[in-house]
Amino acid sequence: QKEVEQNSGPLSVPEGAIASLNCTYSDRGSQSFFWYRQYSGKSPELIMFIYSNGDKEDGRFTAQLNKASQYVSLLIRDSQPSDSATYLCAVRMDSSYKLIFGSGTRLLVRP
Amino acid sequence: EAQVTQNPRYLITVTGKKLTVTCSQNMNHEYMSWYRQDPGLGLRQIYYSMNVEVTDKGDVPEGYKVSRKEKRNFPLILESPSPNQTSLYFCASRAGGMSTEAFFGQGTRLTVV
């Protein structure tokens, strides 16, 4: 079982819709959770991080964390074609420097 | 401008020819890491460093070496490259505390023939 799992996609949504990206992790000791966006051929860029159960909102992005169920999700409201990218979920235990990445979900926003 | 700079961006080399990929950050970050990214496998950590002269293996360290003689620099060394090291490589740095690798280099696409 992979430590961090994501559906590879592509997830295709129409412009203006809500895109929902999901990530599950296997280590119950995980404490920190991150979402990165990566455009094709570019480096990953951090867009959201969350440490506590519940929702965290930043503009059109909402991260949701449920430690009991070991999943973290990212909602993108009012999706735009410019949101088309691969979204990487990353998980870290605070006792370790290691950051474990999922393989990413490719999002396509159709105009 | 805060940045992590990797060089070269693209490199084609032959099996067995030693090479070094440089990484430099200007943010005085303690932590630096190297990752490789392969299709379907995501980002995998090769080595990381928590400070000068402090380095440790990540998930896929075989065939790689690193050094951290200065805080700003963290070169990745392939002593004898092999075709299975063909990949996209990223260097990343972060400050301490609860933050993470918020800064990635531009990437180095390495092909070993």
Interface residues (C-beta under 8 A of the other chain):
Chain A: V4 S8 S32 F34 G41 K42 S43 P44 E45 L46 F49 Y51 L88 A90 R92 D94 Y97 K98 L99 F101 G102 S103 G104
Chain B: Y31 S33 Y35 G40 L41 G42 L43 R44 Q45 Y48 M50 D56 G58 D59 F90 M98 T100 E101 A102 F104 G105 Q106 G107
